[in-house]
Amino acid sequence: MTKPADSVSAPDRRGDRLLDVVVEMLAAEGYDAVQLREVARRARTSLATIYKRYPTREDLILAALESWVQQNRYSGVAVQPREPGASLYEALMDLFRLIFEPWERHPEMLTAYFRVRSSANGQALFRFGLDIVAPAGREILAGVDDAFVNDLESIVSSVIYGLLGRHSAGEISVTDILPILDRTVYWLVRGYEGH
Protein backbone atom coordinates (compact mmCIF):
# COMPACT_ATOMS: atom_id res chain seq x y z
CA MET A 1 0.00 0.00 0.00
CA THR A 2 1.22 3.47 -0.87
CA LYS A 3 1.45 5.92 2.00
CA PRO A 4 1.57 9.65 1.26
CA ALA A 5 4.95 11.02 2.25
CA ASP A 6 3.49 14.37 3.24
CA SER A 7 1.89 12.93 6.35
CA VAL A 8 4.74 14.56 8.29
CA SER A 9 4.46 17.93 6.57
CA ALA A 10 3.57 21.36 7.87
CA PRO A 11 -0.04 22.32 8.56
CA ASP A 12 -2.24 22.40 5.47
CA ARG A 13 -2.55 26.06 4.57
CA ARG A 14 -4.44 25.69 1.30
CA GLY A 15 -7.09 28.32 0.86
CA ASP A 16 -5.26 30.90 2.99
CA ARG A 17 -5.82 34.14 1.04
CA LEU A 18 -2.75 35.81 2.51
CA LEU A 19 -0.44 32.97 1.45
CA ASP A 20 -2.18 32.69 -1.92
CA VAL A 21 -1.42 36.36 -2.59
CA VAL A 22 2.25 35.86 -1.71
CA VAL A 23 2.47 32.78 -3.95
CA GLU A 24 0.88 34.73 -6.81
CA MET A 25 3.38 37.54 -6.33
CA LEU A 26 6.34 35.16 -6.14
CA ALA A 27 5.26 33.29 -9.27
CA ALA A 28 4.44 36.34 -11.37
CA GLU A 29 6.75 39.05 -10.09
CA GLY A 30 9.52 37.35 -8.14
CA TYR A 31 10.88 37.40 -4.62
CA ASP A 32 11.69 41.10 -4.43
CA ALA A 33 8.12 42.08 -5.35
CA VAL A 34 6.79 40.66 -2.08
CA GLN A 35 6.48 43.78 0.01
CA LEU A 36 4.21 43.62 3.06
CA ARG A 37 2.17 46.74 2.25
CA GLU A 38 1.42 45.38 -1.21
CA VAL A 39 0.59 41.95 0.20
CA ALA A 40 -1.82 43.56 2.68
CA ARG A 41 -3.45 45.61 -0.09
CA ARG A 42 -3.92 42.62 -2.40
CA ALA A 43 -5.10 40.32 0.40
CA ARG A 44 -7.46 43.04 1.68
CA THR A 45 -6.06 42.86 5.19
CA SER A 46 -4.01 45.05 7.47
CA LEU A 47 -0.30 45.05 8.16
CA ALA A 48 -1.14 44.38 11.81
CA THR A 49 -2.93 41.17 10.82
CA ILE A 50 0.07 40.06 8.78
CA TYR A 51 2.49 40.81 11.63
CA LYS A 52 0.32 38.90 14.11
CA ARG A 53 0.65 35.79 11.99
CA TYR A 54 4.15 36.30 10.55
CA PRO A 55 6.66 38.40 12.51
CA THR A 56 8.84 39.05 9.44
CA ARG A 57 8.56 39.22 5.68
CA GLU A 58 10.82 36.16 5.50
CA ASP A 59 8.46 34.20 7.78
CA LEU A 60 5.54 35.07 5.49
CA ILE A 61 7.45 34.06 2.36
CA LEU A 62 8.57 30.83 4.05
CA ALA A 63 4.96 29.96 4.94
CA ALA A 64 3.81 30.75 1.39
CA LEU A 65 6.55 28.56 -0.09
CA GLU A 66 5.74 25.71 2.28
CA SER A 67 2.10 25.97 1.22
CA TRP A 68 2.99 26.00 -2.48
CA VAL A 69 5.48 23.16 -2.12
CA GLN A 70 2.95 21.07 -0.22
CA GLN A 71 0.38 21.56 -2.99
CA ASN A 72 2.69 21.25 -5.99
CA ARG A 73 6.17 19.98 -5.53
CA TYR A 74 5.56 17.18 -3.04
CA SER A 75 1.89 16.44 -3.62
CA GLY A 76 2.60 13.21 -5.51
CA VAL A 77 5.47 11.95 -3.38
CA ALA A 78 4.51 8.64 -1.82
CA VAL A 79 6.39 6.08 0.24
CA GLN A 80 6.44 2.89 -1.78
CA PRO A 81 8.96 0.18 -2.55
CA ARG A 82 10.86 0.16 -5.80
CA GLU A 83 8.79 -1.39 -8.57
CA PRO A 84 9.82 -4.98 -9.37
CA GLY A 85 12.39 -4.90 -12.15
CA ALA A 86 13.04 -1.17 -11.80
CA SER A 87 16.68 -0.26 -11.43
CA LEU A 88 17.89 1.90 -8.58
CA TYR A 89 18.71 4.62 -11.10
CA GLU A 90 15.20 4.52 -12.63
CA ALA A 91 13.47 4.62 -9.25
CA LEU A 92 15.57 7.54 -8.01
CA MET A 93 15.04 9.51 -11.20
CA ASP A 94 11.29 8.89 -11.07
CA LEU A 95 11.32 10.49 -7.61
CA PHE A 96 13.48 13.42 -8.74
CA ARG A 97 11.27 14.04 -11.78
CA LEU A 98 8.21 14.09 -9.55
CA ILE A 99 9.92 16.65 -7.32
CA PHE A 100 11.42 18.89 -10.02
CA GLU A 101 8.76 19.00 -12.73
CA PRO A 102 6.62 21.57 -10.83
CA TRP A 103 9.71 23.81 -10.65
CA GLU A 104 10.05 23.61 -14.42
CA ARG A 105 6.51 24.93 -14.77
CA HIS A 106 7.13 27.65 -12.12
CA PRO A 107 10.77 28.83 -12.36
CA GLU A 108 10.14 31.98 -10.29
CA MET A 109 9.02 29.75 -7.43
CA LEU A 110 12.32 27.88 -7.69
CA THR A 111 14.23 31.14 -7.47
CA ALA A 112 12.19 32.17 -4.43
CA TYR A 113 12.74 28.73 -2.89
CA PHE A 114 16.50 29.06 -3.35
CA ARG A 115 16.56 32.57 -1.86
CA VAL A 116 14.67 31.40 1.23
CA ARG A 117 16.74 28.21 1.38
CA SER A 118 19.88 30.41 1.45
CA SER A 119 18.51 32.68 4.21
CA ALA A 120 18.30 32.33 7.97
CA ASN A 121 14.97 30.50 7.49
CA GLY A 122 16.54 28.14 5.00
CA GLN A 123 17.03 25.25 7.37
CA ALA A 124 13.30 25.20 8.17
CA LEU A 125 12.42 25.05 4.46
CA PHE A 126 15.04 22.37 3.84
CA ARG A 127 13.80 20.31 6.80
CA PHE A 128 10.20 20.65 5.58
CA GLY A 129 11.13 19.18 2.20
CA LEU A 130 13.41 16.56 3.66
CA ASP A 131 10.70 15.33 6.03
CA ILE A 132 8.50 14.66 3.00
CA VAL A 133 11.04 13.27 0.54
CA ALA A 134 13.32 11.29 2.87
CA PRO A 135 10.84 8.47 3.65
CA ALA A 136 10.18 7.95 -0.07
CA GLY A 137 13.90 7.96 -0.81
CA ARG A 138 14.68 5.56 2.04
CA GLU A 139 12.10 3.13 0.70
CA ILE A 140 13.67 3.25 -2.77
CA LEU A 141 17.11 2.72 -1.21
CA ALA A 142 16.03 -0.16 1.03
CA GLY A 143 18.66 -2.88 0.92
CA VAL A 144 21.34 -0.59 -0.50
CA ASP A 145 24.67 -0.30 1.30
CA ASP A 146 24.49 2.38 4.03
CA ALA A 147 27.83 3.91 3.07
CA PHE A 148 26.64 4.39 -0.51
CA VAL A 149 23.33 5.88 0.68
CA ASN A 150 25.21 8.40 2.84
CA ASP A 151 27.56 9.31 -0.02
CA LEU A 152 24.68 9.53 -2.49
CA GLU A 153 22.72 11.84 -0.18
CA SER A 154 25.71 14.10 0.38
CA ILE A 155 26.71 14.31 -3.29
CA VAL A 156 23.20 14.66 -4.72
CA SER A 157 22.10 17.29 -2.19
CA SER A 158 25.25 19.32 -2.94
CA VAL A 159 24.72 19.02 -6.69
CA ILE A 160 21.07 20.05 -6.36
CA TYR A 161 21.93 23.04 -4.16
CA GLY A 162 24.58 24.11 -6.66
CA LEU A 163 22.18 23.74 -9.58
CA LEU A 164 19.52 25.77 -7.79
CA GLY A 165 22.08 28.49 -7.15
CA ARG A 166 23.20 28.49 -10.79
CA HIS A 167 19.59 28.73 -11.93
CA SER A 168 18.86 31.56 -9.49
CA ALA A 169 21.93 33.41 -10.74
CA GLY A 170 20.70 33.05 -14.33
CA GLU A 171 23.57 30.75 -15.37
CA ILE A 172 21.37 27.81 -16.37
CA SER A 173 17.76 27.30 -17.33
CA VAL A 174 15.38 25.52 -14.99
CA THR A 175 15.07 22.81 -17.65
CA ASP A 176 18.83 22.11 -17.41
CA ILE A 177 18.53 20.89 -13.82
CA LEU A 178 16.94 17.47 -14.34
CA PRO A 179 19.27 16.39 -17.18
CA ILE A 180 22.33 17.27 -15.10
CA LEU A 181 20.87 15.52 -12.07
CA ASP A 182 20.00 12.53 -14.27
CA ARG A 183 23.63 12.16 -15.40
CA THR A 184 24.89 12.58 -11.85
CA VAL A 185 22.60 9.87 -10.47
CA TYR A 186 23.33 7.59 -13.42
CA TRP A 187 27.11 7.69 -12.89
CA LEU A 188 26.88 7.40 -9.11
CA VAL A 189 24.57 4.38 -9.28
CA ARG A 190 26.57 2.80 -12.09
CA GLY A 191 29.75 3.18 -10.02
CA TYR A 192 28.06 1.65 -6.98
CA GLU A 193 26.62 -1.27 -8.91
CA GLY A 194 29.92 -1.88 -10.69
CA HIS A 195 32.09 -2.24 -7.60
C-alpha positions as CSV (number, residue, x, y, z in Angstrom):
1,M,0.0,0.0,0.0
2,T,1.2,3.5,-0.9
3,K,1.4,5.9,2.0
4,P,1.6,9.7,1.3
5,A,5.0,11.0,2.3
6,D,3.5,14.4,3.2
7,S,1.9,12.9,6.4
8,V,4.7,14.6,8.3
9,S,4.5,17.9,6.6
10,A,3.6,21.4,7.9
11,P,0.0,22.3,8.6
12,D,-2.2,22.4,5.5
13,R,-2.6,26.1,4.6
14,R,-4.4,25.7,1.3
15,G,-7.1,28.3,0.9
16,D,-5.3,30.9,3.0
17,R,-5.8,34.1,1.0
18,L,-2.7,35.8,2.5
19,L,-0.4,33.0,1.5
20,D,-2.2,32.7,-1.9
21,V,-1.4,36.4,-2.6
22,V,2.3,35.9,-1.7
23,V,2.5,32.8,-3.9
24,E,0.9,34.7,-6.8
25,M,3.4,37.5,-6.3
26,L,6.3,35.2,-6.1
27,A,5.3,33.3,-9.3
28,A,4.4,36.3,-11.4
29,E,6.7,39.1,-10.1
30,G,9.5,37.3,-8.1
31,Y,10.9,37.4,-4.6
32,D,11.7,41.1,-4.4
33,A,8.1,42.1,-5.4
34,V,6.8,40.7,-2.1
35,Q,6.5,43.8,0.0
36,L,4.2,43.6,3.1
37,R,2.2,46.7,2.3
38,E,1.4,45.4,-1.2
39,V,0.6,42.0,0.2
40,A,-1.8,43.6,2.7
41,R,-3.5,45.6,-0.1
42,R,-3.9,42.6,-2.4
43,A,-5.1,40.3,0.4
44,R,-7.5,43.0,1.7
45,T,-6.1,42.9,5.2
46,S,-4.0,45.1,7.5
47,L,-0.3,45.1,8.2
48,A,-1.1,44.4,11.8
49,T,-2.9,41.2,10.8
50,I,0.1,40.1,8.8
51,Y,2.5,40.8,11.6
52,K,0.3,38.9,14.1
53,R,0.7,35.8,12.0
54,Y,4.1,36.3,10.6
55,P,6.7,38.4,12.5
56,T,8.8,39.1,9.4
57,R,8.6,39.2,5.7
58,E,10.8,36.2,5.5
59,D,8.5,34.2,7.8
60,L,5.5,35.1,5.5
61,I,7.5,34.1,2.4
62,L,8.6,30.8,4.1
63,A,5.0,30.0,4.9
64,A,3.8,30.7,1.4
65,L,6.6,28.6,-0.1
66,E,5.7,25.7,2.3
67,S,2.1,26.0,1.2
68,W,3.0,26.0,-2.5
69,V,5.5,23.2,-2.1
70,Q,3.0,21.1,-0.2
71,Q,0.4,21.6,-3.0
72,N,2.7,21.2,-6.0
73,R,6.2,20.0,-5.5
74,Y,5.6,17.2,-3.0
75,S,1.9,16.4,-3.6
76,G,2.6,13.2,-5.5
77,V,5.5,11.9,-3.4
78,A,4.5,8.6,-1.8
79,V,6.4,6.1,0.2
80,Q,6.4,2.9,-1.8
81,P,9.0,0.2,-2.5
82,R,10.9,0.2,-5.8
83,E,8.8,-1.4,-8.6
84,P,9.8,-5.0,-9.4
85,G,12.4,-4.9,-12.1
86,A,13.0,-1.2,-11.8
87,S,16.7,-0.3,-11.4
88,L,17.9,1.9,-8.6
89,Y,18.7,4.6,-11.1
90,E,15.2,4.5,-12.6
91,A,13.5,4.6,-9.2
92,L,15.6,7.5,-8.0
93,M,15.0,9.5,-11.2
94,D,11.3,8.9,-11.1
95,L,11.3,10.5,-7.6
96,F,13.5,13.4,-8.7
97,R,11.3,14.0,-11.8
98,L,8.2,14.1,-9.5
99,I,9.9,16.6,-7.3
100,F,11.4,18.9,-10.0
101,E,8.8,19.0,-12.7
102,P,6.6,21.6,-10.8
103,W,9.7,23.8,-10.6
104,E,10.0,23.6,-14.4
105,R,6.5,24.9,-14.8
106,H,7.1,27.6,-12.1
107,P,10.8,28.8,-12.4
108,E,10.1,32.0,-10.3
109,M,9.0,29.7,-7.4
110,L,12.3,27.9,-7.7
111,T,14.2,31.1,-7.5
112,A,12.2,32.2,-4.4
113,Y,12.7,28.7,-2.9
114,F,16.5,29.1,-3.3
115,R,16.6,32.6,-1.9
116,V,14.7,31.4,1.2
117,R,16.7,28.2,1.4
118,S,19.9,30.4,1.5
119,S,18.5,32.7,4.2
120,A,18.3,32.3,8.0
121,N,15.0,30.5,7.5
122,G,16.5,28.1,5.0
123,Q,17.0,25.2,7.4
124,A,13.3,25.2,8.2
125,L,12.4,25.0,4.5
126,F,15.0,22.4,3.8
127,R,13.8,20.3,6.8
128,F,10.2,20.7,5.6
129,G,11.1,19.2,2.2
130,L,13.4,16.6,3.7
131,D,10.7,15.3,6.0
132,I,8.5,14.7,3.0
133,V,11.0,13.3,0.5
134,A,13.3,11.3,2.9
135,P,10.8,8.5,3.6
136,A,10.2,7.9,-0.1
137,G,13.9,8.0,-0.8
138,R,14.7,5.6,2.0
139,E,12.1,3.1,0.7
140,I,13.7,3.2,-2.8
141,L,17.1,2.7,-1.2
142,A,16.0,-0.2,1.0
143,G,18.7,-2.9,0.9
144,V,21.3,-0.6,-0.5
145,D,24.7,-0.3,1.3
146,D,24.5,2.4,4.0
147,A,27.8,3.9,3.1
148,F,26.6,4.4,-0.5
149,V,23.3,5.9,0.7
150,N,25.2,8.4,2.8
151,D,27.6,9.3,0.0
152,L,24.7,9.5,-2.5
153,E,22.7,11.8,-0.2
154,S,25.7,14.1,0.4
155,I,26.7,14.3,-3.3
156,V,23.2,14.7,-4.7
157,S,22.1,17.3,-2.2
158,S,25.3,19.3,-2.9
159,V,24.7,19.0,-6.7
160,I,21.1,20.1,-6.4
161,Y,21.9,23.0,-4.2
162,G,24.6,24.1,-6.7
163,L,22.2,23.7,-9.6
164,L,19.5,25.8,-7.8
165,G,22.1,28.5,-7.2
166,R,23.2,28.5,-10.8
167,H,19.6,28.7,-11.9
168,S,18.9,31.6,-9.5
169,A,21.9,33.4,-10.7
170,G,20.7,33.0,-14.3
171,E,23.6,30.8,-15.4
172,I,21.4,27.8,-16.4
173,S,17.8,27.3,-17.3
174,V,15.4,25.5,-15.0
175,T,15.1,22.8,-17.7
176,D,18.8,22.1,-17.4
177,I,18.5,20.9,-13.8
178,L,16.9,17.5,-14.3
179,P,19.3,16.4,-17.2
180,I,22.3,17.3,-15.1
181,L,20.9,15.5,-12.1
182,D,20.0,12.5,-14.3
183,R,23.6,12.2,-15.4
184,T,24.9,12.6,-11.8
185,V,22.6,9.9,-10.5
186,Y,23.3,7.6,-13.4
187,W,27.1,7.7,-12.9
188,L,26.9,7.4,-9.1
189,V,24.6,4.4,-9.3
190,R,26.6,2.8,-12.1
191,G,29.7,3.2,-10.0
192,Y,28.1,1.7,-7.0
193,E,26.6,-1.3,-8.9
194,G,29.9,-1.9,-10.7
195,H,32.1,-2.2,-7.6
